[in-house]
Amino acid sequence: MMGRRREFNLPAVLLFSCCFTLFFGLVVASTAVSAATLAHEAAEYLSDVVGSPVKIIEVEAGRPLSRLHAPFHILRHTGGWQRGETSLLVAGGEGRTAWVKVRFGVEAAVVVASHEIPRERVLSKSDLMVKKGLFSPRELSSAITDPNQIVGMTAKRKISTGSIITPRMVKQTILVKRGDLVTVKVEAGDILILAKAKALRSGALGDEIPVQNIATGRNFSGVVAGRDQVIVEIGG
């Protein structure tokens, strides 16, 4: 006796096929490593490398990433991370590995030039501003974070608008020049004596320089206290 021929409703078959494909497609996709998930893990990994919390700016979400499936972990990174970019060797499921490029930064506030600063300009607060953002570890390694640290110092060279200020761009301002006449304040307890002297060496604020008394020709040392001003303390 021949078995009954089974009849299939074509629309129902197509619907089942679509549901089957969609369901298993979602299951496979759910196990794939997403750029967002990798970014989270990369931020934690690179924070340990840098020594400060970092934020991921971009993850290369191309073919290398599509080959990886969870669970995954980061094995190592390449050099050059001080520039804020590196490649991570990521190991995923089924023993697959891939190099994935990431760009990152450290959130911080640094001092930048508020406008173009000419060479030899004595810096004031109006020349400087604090800028918040993401910076590479290399930029932060030498950046100045407090404007008060360099107010009154002199620009060694022209500084462009928005440039991050570093100690190499500035120098101590010379307040006393060799050969100039300076006012010497001699302090001895409550007694204050003012005299004129000739500077025998240039000096910045806090420098100890030799000077020569104009009246007596006697040489002695004093500390630069301001523009053409030297203080000499006698006793306690």
NORPE-V189041 format. One record per pair of residues at least 4 apart in sequence whose ideal C-beta (glycine too) atoms are under 8 Angstrom apart, sorted by the first residue. I is the first residue (numbers start at 1). J is the second residue. Records with the same first field share a line. If there is no record, write none. Layout:
I->J + J
This chain:
8->12 + 13
9->13
10->14
11->15
12->16
13->17
14->18
15->19
16->20
17->21
18->22
19->23
20->24
21->25
22->26
23->27
24->28
25->29
26->30
27->31
28->32
31->69 + 70 + 93
32->66 + 68 + 69 + 70
33->37 + 38 + 65 + 68 + 69 + 70 + 72 + 90 + 92
34->38
35->39 + 59 + 61 + 65
36->40
37->41 + 70
38->42 + 59 + 65 + 72 + 90 + 100
39->43 + 56 + 59 + 102
40->44
41->45 + 72 + 73 + 74
42->46 + 56 + 59 + 74 + 88 + 102 + 104
43->47 + 53 + 54 + 55 + 56 + 104
44->48
45->49 + 74 + 77 + 88
46->50 + 54 + 56 + 77 + 81 + 86 + 102 + 104
47->51 + 52 + 53 + 54
49->77 + 81
50->54 + 81 + 106 + 137
52->106 + 137 + 140
53->106 + 107
54->104 + 105 + 106
55->104 + 105 + 106 + 107 + 134
56->102 + 103 + 104
57->84 + 102 + 103 + 104 + 105 + 134
58->102 + 103
59->65 + 100 + 101 + 102
60->64 + 65 + 100 + 101 + 102
61->65
62->66
63->67
64->68 + 98 + 99 + 100
65->98 + 100
67->92 + 96 + 98
68->72 + 90 + 92 + 93 + 96 + 98
69->92 + 93 + 94 + 96
70->92 + 93
71->92 + 93
72->90 + 91 + 92 + 93
73->90 + 91
74->88 + 89 + 90 + 91
75->88 + 89 + 90 + 91 + 97
76->88 + 89
77->81 + 86 + 87 + 88 + 89
78->86 + 87
79->86
80->85 + 86
81->85 + 86 + 137
82->136 + 137 + 138 + 141
83->136 + 138
84->103 + 104 + 105 + 134 + 135 + 136 + 137 + 138 + 139
85->101 + 102 + 103 + 104
86->101 + 102 + 104
87->99 + 100 + 101 + 102
88->99 + 100 + 101 + 102
89->97 + 98 + 99
90->97 + 98 + 99 + 100
91->95 + 96 + 97
92->96 + 97 + 98
104->134
105->133 + 134 + 135 + 136
106->134 + 135 + 136 + 137 + 140
107->132 + 133 + 134
108->132 + 133 + 135 + 140 + 143 + 145
109->130 + 131 + 132 + 145
110->130 + 131 + 135 + 139 + 140 + 143 + 144 + 145 + 164 + 165
111->128 + 129 + 130 + 131 + 143 + 144 + 145 + 146 + 147 + 149 + 150 + 164 + 165
112->128 + 129 + 130 + 131 + 162 + 163 + 164 + 165
113->117 + 127 + 128 + 129 + 159 + 160 + 161 + 162 + 163 + 165
114->126 + 127 + 128 + 129 + 161
115->127 + 161
116->158 + 159 + 160 + 161
117->121 + 123 + 127 + 155 + 158 + 159
118->155 + 158
119->155 + 156 + 157 + 158
120->154 + 155
121->127 + 154 + 155
122->152 + 153 + 154 + 173
123->127 + 128 + 150 + 151 + 152 + 153 + 154 + 155 + 170
124->128 + 151 + 152
125->147 + 151
128->147 + 150 + 151 + 165
129->147
130->145 + 147
131->162 + 164
135->139 + 140 + 143 + 164
136->140
137->141
138->142
139->143 + 164
142->166 + 167 + 168
143->164 + 165 + 166
144->149 + 150 + 165 + 166 + 167
147->151
150->165 + 170
152->173 + 205
153->170 + 171 + 172 + 173
154->170 + 171 + 172 + 173 + 174
155->159 + 169 + 170
156->168 + 169 + 170 + 171
157->169
159->163 + 165 + 169
163->169
165->169 + 170
172->204 + 205 + 207
173->204 + 205
174->202 + 203 + 204
175->203 + 204 + 205 + 224 + 226 + 227 + 228 + 229
176->180 + 182 + 199 + 202 + 203 + 209 + 224 + 227 + 228 + 229 + 230
177->199 + 202
178->199 + 200 + 201 + 202
179->198 + 199
180->198 + 199 + 228
181->196 + 197 + 198 + 199 + 214 + 228
182->196 + 197 + 198 + 199 + 211 + 228 + 229 + 230
183->194 + 195 + 196 + 228 + 229 + 230
184->194 + 195 + 196 + 197 + 211 + 213 + 222 + 230 + 231 + 232
185->192 + 193 + 194 + 225 + 229 + 230 + 231 + 232
186->192 + 193 + 194 + 195 + 232 + 234
187->191 + 192 + 231 + 232 + 233 + 234
188->193 + 233 + 234 + 235
189->235 + 236
195->213 + 214 + 215
196->213 + 214 + 215
197->211 + 212 + 213 + 214 + 222 + 230
198->211 + 212 + 214
199->203 + 209 + 211 + 230
200->209 + 210 + 211 + 212 + 219
201->209 + 210
202->209
203->207 + 208 + 209 + 224
204->224
205->224 + 225 + 226
206->223 + 224
207->223 + 224
208->221 + 222 + 223 + 224
209->221 + 222 + 223 + 224 + 230
210->219 + 220 + 221
211->219 + 220 + 221 + 222 + 230
212->217 + 218 + 219
213->217 + 218 + 219 + 220
220->232
221->232
222->230 + 231 + 232
223->230 + 231 + 232 + 233
224->229 + 230
225->229 + 230 + 231
